Amino acid sequence: GHSLSDLDRIVLTHFHIDHKSHAADIQKVADCELVCHQLAVKGVETFQGLVEYYGIEGHKYYDDWRSLLDLRFSHITSDYKVTGTFSDREVISCGEIDLIPIHLPGHTIDHTCFGINGLETLFLVDIDLTRFGPWYGNEVSDIEEFKKSVERVIEMKPRVGISSHLINPIEKGLDERLRTFRAIFDEREQRILENISKGIDTIEKLTKAPTIYPRIPMPVYYAFEMFMLEKHIEIFKKNGIIREENSCFIIER
């Protein structure tokens, strides 16, 4: 067997609290390296950097977010000591395993998947293939980049995909699962436009509906719902699909 003191290196996929989690505590016990993508450093090293990446500071739901952290992730407010960074496709040797970082942003700015001893088996991290679909509820999340990242994975034609949020690796029907995951963006866009046409035509109304989450389990999820909706609305405006008058959205075509 092994103990924490046997660890030589911790490799982080991105800065999110459920992924960096207890890395600082483990690093202290193991006296090991802690590495991440160079774009992750700000969000990993300090709590303030994390807050800025989430974009939650000063938000109306900030106190709810802090309550969630205090309840489930109280350790996350401590500082983390990043000892090194990795770059895209720069192989990380882990004994019998070689990890190949593949920077696939969108979920977050730093989101990185990993090929395991090649590219046939991919640790997809938060291209997670869950029924809920893509999550992009942070300041540094980007819908268009997320779409491109999923499409890149499809083009890579991996044989096995490992999700951070599913119990078992996916081998059978992986391509179909990836395409279904990608299609959820389009389904959400259609649902937003349908809601606007029904008079659910402000960001507050769309958030409270809710439009993206099937339900809101606790108040902080309204913040994530709002962040994701705002990103869709920004794209709609840029593409001339909607305009805003007196804080209400109007469909142009």
Secondary structure, DSSP 8 states (H G I E B T S, - for coil): ---GGG--EEE-S-S-HHHHTTHHHHHHHHT-EEEEEGGGHHHHH-HHHHHHHHT-TT-TTHHHHHHHHHHH-GGGGS-----EEE-TT--EEETTEEEEEEE--SSSTT-EEEEESSSSEEEEETS---SS-----STT--HHHHHHHHHHHHHH--SEEEETTSSS-B-TTHHHHHHHHHHHHHHHHHHHHHHHHTT--SHHHHHHS-SSSSS-SSTHHHHHHHHHHHHHHHHHHHTTSEEEETTEEEE--
